[in-house]
Amino acid sequence: MSVPVEIRKRHSREYETIYILESQATADTATKIASRMAEIVEREGGKLLKLDHWGKRRLAYKVKKNTKGYFFYVNYLGFTDVATEMERNLKMFEQVIRFQSVMVKDDIDPSTREVKPEDIVFDPKTFIEAEIEPEPVAPVFAAAAEDTAGEDFEEESEDEEAGGPEESGVPEGAEEPTEPTDDEKE
């Protein structure tokens, strides 16, 4: 026995789904998948809150032979059947290399959530223009790289060439650590 949609809307859950398209995906493919996600939410009696394109990013590890991918974020209200149907459809697209859905909040009244029209529009131009954001270089590492740019680390110091003392890792003037005596061990 299924519960009427009018009753179910009063006690929805909020879900987030993130999916990744392979880096060779076209804008037409991305538009087709995004519109399918919006259609599923509406068909299952849910409410689409946000559809966002995060751009092309480097993956932490290879996924289905891809090192880069286009990331998409979908935020919606509905029930488990909406999330299940969303994941079932994402599995059917070959261009989708990874996805995950997470329930954010339980027992949400959909009438209290406002939807901004600009949050649910997918613009293919942003898909084409999206590129990988360069990773910032820490200032300390950048300064160290500049300081050592012309140095050759293979050269030996003057002490080593003259047969001087080898470095033991102990600062100059400090005593070398010694083995404890039998009296100190007890």
C-alpha positions as CSV (number, residue, x, y, z in Angstrom):
1,M,0.0,0.0,0.0
2,S,1.6,3.3,-1.0
3,V,1.0,6.6,0.8
4,P,-0.5,9.4,-1.3
5,V,2.0,12.0,-2.5
6,E,0.2,14.8,-0.6
7,I,0.8,13.2,2.7
8,R,4.4,12.2,1.9
9,K,5.4,15.8,1.0
10,R,4.8,16.9,4.6
11,H,7.7,14.7,5.9
12,S,10.4,14.7,3.2
13,R,14.1,14.1,3.6
14,E,16.9,16.3,2.2
15,Y,19.4,14.5,0.0
16,E,22.6,15.5,-1.7
17,T,24.0,13.6,-4.7
18,I,27.4,14.2,-6.3
19,Y,28.3,12.6,-9.5
20,I,31.4,12.7,-11.7
21,L,31.4,12.6,-15.5
22,E,34.5,11.4,-17.4
23,S,36.7,14.2,-18.8
24,Q,35.8,13.4,-22.4
25,A,32.1,14.0,-21.8
26,T,30.4,16.7,-24.0
27,A,28.2,19.5,-23.0
28,D,25.2,17.7,-24.6
29,T,25.8,14.7,-22.4
30,A,26.1,16.8,-19.3
31,T,22.9,18.6,-20.2
32,K,21.1,15.4,-20.8
33,I,22.1,13.9,-17.5
34,A,21.3,17.1,-15.5
35,S,17.9,17.3,-17.1
36,R,17.3,13.6,-16.3
37,M,18.1,14.2,-12.6
38,A,15.7,17.2,-12.4
39,E,13.0,15.1,-14.2
40,I,13.4,12.2,-11.7
41,V,13.0,14.5,-8.7
42,E,9.9,16.0,-10.1
43,R,8.4,12.7,-11.3
44,E,8.9,11.1,-7.8
45,G,7.2,13.9,-6.0
46,G,10.4,15.6,-4.7
47,K,11.6,19.1,-4.9
48,L,14.8,20.1,-6.6
49,L,16.7,22.7,-4.5
50,K,20.0,23.1,-6.4
51,L,21.8,21.7,-9.4
52,D,25.4,22.9,-9.5
53,H,28.4,22.3,-11.8
54,W,31.7,22.3,-9.8
55,G,33.9,22.2,-12.9
56,K,36.6,19.9,-14.2
57,R,38.9,18.6,-11.4
58,R,41.7,16.2,-10.9
59,L,40.7,13.0,-9.2
60,A,42.7,11.7,-6.2
61,Y,43.2,8.3,-8.0
62,K,42.2,6.8,-11.3
63,V,38.6,5.9,-11.7
64,K,37.7,3.8,-14.7
65,K,41.0,4.9,-16.3
66,N,40.2,8.6,-15.8
67,T,42.4,11.0,-13.9
68,K,40.1,14.0,-14.3
69,G,36.4,14.5,-14.3
70,Y,33.5,17.0,-14.3
71,F,31.8,17.2,-10.8
72,F,28.1,17.9,-10.4
73,Y,26.1,18.5,-7.2
74,V,22.4,18.0,-6.8
75,N,20.4,19.0,-3.7
76,Y,16.8,17.9,-3.4
77,L,13.9,16.9,-1.1
78,G,12.2,13.6,-1.3
79,F,12.1,10.1,0.0
80,T,14.3,7.0,-0.3
81,D,12.6,6.2,-3.6
82,V,13.9,9.5,-5.2
83,A,17.5,8.8,-4.2
84,T,17.2,5.2,-5.3
85,E,15.8,6.1,-8.7
86,M,18.5,8.8,-9.1
87,E,21.3,6.3,-8.4
88,R,19.6,3.7,-10.7
89,N,19.6,6.2,-13.6
90,L,23.2,7.3,-12.9
91,K,24.3,3.7,-13.2
92,M,22.9,3.6,-16.7
93,F,25.0,6.4,-18.1
94,E,28.5,5.2,-19.2
95,Q,29.9,8.7,-18.9
96,V,29.2,8.7,-15.1
97,I,32.3,7.3,-13.5
98,R,31.3,7.7,-9.8
99,F,28.4,9.0,-7.7
100,Q,27.2,9.1,-4.1
101,S,24.0,10.1,-2.4
102,V,23.8,11.2,1.2
103,M,20.8,12.1,3.4
104,V,21.4,15.5,4.9
105,K,18.3,16.0,7.0
106,D,15.3,14.0,8.0
107,D,11.7,15.2,8.5
108,I,11.7,18.4,6.4
109,D,8.6,20.3,5.4
110,P,9.1,21.1,1.6
111,S,6.9,24.3,1.9
112,T,9.5,25.9,4.2
113,R,12.4,25.5,1.6
114,E,12.6,28.2,-1.0
115,V,14.1,27.4,-4.4
116,K,16.0,30.1,-6.3
117,P,15.5,29.7,-10.1
118,E,19.2,30.4,-10.8
119,D,20.2,27.5,-8.6
120,I,18.5,24.9,-10.8
121,V,19.5,26.1,-14.2
122,F,22.3,24.2,-15.9
123,D,24.2,26.3,-18.4
124,P,26.3,24.3,-21.0
125,K,28.6,27.3,-21.5
126,T,29.9,26.9,-17.9
127,F,30.6,23.2,-18.6
128,I,32.7,24.0,-21.7
129,E,34.6,26.8,-20.0
130,A,35.3,24.9,-16.8
131,E,39.0,24.0,-16.2
132,I,41.0,22.5,-13.4
133,E,41.8,25.0,-10.7
134,P,45.6,25.2,-10.0
135,E,46.6,24.0,-6.7
136,P,48.1,26.8,-4.5
137,V,51.7,26.5,-3.6
138,A,52.5,27.1,0.1
139,P,54.5,30.3,0.5
140,V,57.2,28.5,2.6
141,F,57.8,26.0,-0.1
142,A,57.8,28.6,-2.9
143,A,60.4,30.7,-1.0
144,A,62.6,27.6,-0.4
145,A,62.4,26.6,-4.1
146,E,63.6,30.1,-5.1
147,D,66.4,30.0,-2.5
148,T,67.7,26.7,-3.8
149,A,67.0,27.2,-7.5
150,G,70.7,27.4,-8.6
151,E,72.3,25.2,-6.0
152,D,73.8,21.8,-6.8
153,F,73.3,19.4,-3.9
154,E,75.8,16.9,-5.2
155,E,78.8,19.1,-4.3
156,E,80.8,18.1,-1.3
157,S,81.7,20.6,1.4
158,E,85.3,21.7,2.0
159,D,85.5,19.7,5.3
160,E,84.5,16.5,3.5
161,E,87.1,17.0,0.7
162,A,89.9,17.6,3.2
163,G,89.0,14.4,5.1
164,G,87.3,16.4,7.9
165,P,85.0,14.9,10.5
166,E,81.9,13.2,9.3
167,E,78.5,14.6,10.4
168,S,76.9,12.6,13.2
169,G,73.6,14.6,13.4
170,V,74.7,16.1,16.7
171,P,75.0,19.9,16.8
172,E,78.6,21.2,17.1
173,G,79.8,21.5,20.7
174,A,77.2,19.0,22.0
175,E,78.2,15.7,23.4
176,E,77.5,12.4,21.6
177,P,74.9,10.3,23.3
178,T,76.5,7.3,25.1
179,E,75.2,3.9,26.2
180,P,73.8,3.8,29.8
181,T,76.0,2.1,32.3
182,D,74.8,-0.9,34.3
183,D,74.2,1.3,37.3
184,E,72.0,3.7,35.3
185,K,69.9,0.8,33.8
186,E,68.7,-0.3,37.2
